[in-house]
Amino acid sequence: MSNNAASRPVPEPRSAYPVLRAIPTRWMDNDAYGHVNNVVYYSWFDTAVNAWLIENGVLDIQSSPTVGLVVETHCNYFAPLTFPQTVQVGLRVAHAGASSVRYELAVFGEDELCAAKGHFVHVYVDAQTHRPTAVPAQLKKLLETLA
C-alpha cells in the first residue's frame, strides 16, 4: 500500500453532490466515544439512495419487478458528527452499468466540506428470482441526471 498523499481521500464540498437529503441524528446514533457510530453512516447512505429512488418513481418496495441489492459499501471519515444535529447526505452517480449502479455519497454536518464520504453499489435483480437483470430503462434515464 502506498503512502502517496495524492491517493488519500479528501473531503469534498456540498456543491459536488447534486442531491442533498436532510436526516436528523438520533440519541441512539452516538456511541460510547460521544460521536455518531460508523455503522450509522451506512444507514444514511441506504436511506438517501432508496428514498431518492422512491421519490422519483423508480422503486416501489412492494411491487417493483426489479430491485437493487447492495453488494458493496465503503466510507472514509474526516470529522466527527454528534447527536443532536441534522446532517445532509449528498448523492451522485459515479457509474451506471448494464446491471449495477455505483452511487457516491457524502455526509455533511455544519461545515461546507463533508465529514465522511463513500460509495454504495446496487446490483439489479429480478424481485422474484433474485437473478441479475438489466437496470430498468426508466431508472437509467433518471441516473443520467446525477452522473
Secondary structure, DSSP 8 states (H G I E B T S, - for coil): ----GGGS----BGGG-SEEEEEE--GGGB-TTSSB-HHHHHHHHHHHHHHHHHHTTS--TTT-SEEEEEEEEEEEE-S---SS-EEEEEEEEEEE-SSEEEEEEEEE-SSSB-SEEEEEEEEEEETTT--B----HHHHHHHGGG-
